[in-house]
Amino acid sequence: MRSKLLVAGAVVAGLALTACSSAAENAGSGSTPAAQSGGKKSIGLITFSGTDPSANIVVASAKEKAAALGYDVTVIDAQGQVDQANTAMQNLVQRKVSGIAVTVFPTSSLAAGLAATGPANVPVVSSGGGTAPGIAVNVDDSQGEKVTQQLIDDSKGAGDVLTLTYLGGRPCQLRLASFNETVAAKAPGLKVSRQAVTVPGQVESATNATLAWLAAHPKGSAPSFSIYACFDDPALGAVAALKQTKRDDVKVYSFNGVPPALAAVQDGTMTATLWFDQSAVGGTLVDVLDKSIKNGASGDSQQVPAPSVLVTKANYDAFATEHPDAVKAG
């Protein structure tokens, strides 16, 4: 990281924006390209998947902030596909947007999109994608060591673990890498099975993977059983499999803290989720993007850590009191 971004008074959290959709979806969003809005500036929000609840929270707050700053907004859903994210960036440049926010996809895989934004002087901000030339700011929402340490403490470093990850998302890549590193250093006795999930369809994919793993790991066959999911949707898919098989001996850990996951922590069907303030992060990204549009990119790729809270049944009530909006469905 070549420089640190100081955002006075802003709360930054884990992003889940993402990337690419159809023209019909854009038209339905109430968004208007700058070229069609009488000269009014516009920005593009590329959301990783419209089926991701975290992304929906971030997009809603980002749209609200952009409107308050006087921008029209084009939202594009990439449906978990990096090629669609690159195409979305290219199309947004053609539509003469003033700036772009994109999340989850590794910046190293966005070369085609950045090749279009750079010459057009269109600033880009990312959540979870990492720093790179052409990226003004990255919000780091990986923090895998926090959840891994909780899993190790609960299992006492012994037992079987299933990891559910998404290989196309950089936060998931970093969380899995952190899990591997932490387990190797602190709990080498854990036996780990690995399974990638598909996006879209992450909940169903995780349910099926968990059912297969449970069949191969019957109750009582190990000192402990744990599932480490790199975001809440696969974790909730795992919870569905546990309910279907009536297994109450498996602890489930995850990231993002969307309302259904927090409810599962409250009722004990999930053990922990690392909550990020998604409603604040969209506004923060748009604030940073607005500054880059007005002042010009400095050339430095800056990184901002995302504040988080590890929510368990033990601290759920205190968390809900402090963050009442976080636990509200919808």
ABEGO torsion letter per residue (X at the ends): XABBBBBBGBBBBBBABBOEBBAAAAAAAGBBBAAAAGGBBBBBBBBABAABAAAAAAAAAAAAAAAAAGBBBBBBBAGGBAAAAAAAAAAAAAAGBABBBBBGBBAAAAAAAAAAAAAAGBBBBBBGAEBBBGBABBBBABGAAAAAAAAAAAAGGBEBBBBBBBAABAAAAAAAAAAAAAAAAABAABBBBBBBBBOBGAAAAAAAAAAAAAAABBBGABABBBBBBABAAAAAAAAAAAAAAGBAABBBBBBGGBAAAAAAAAAGABABBBBBBAAAAAAAAAAAAAAAAAAEBAGBBBBBBBBBBBBBAAAAAAAAAABAAAABBX
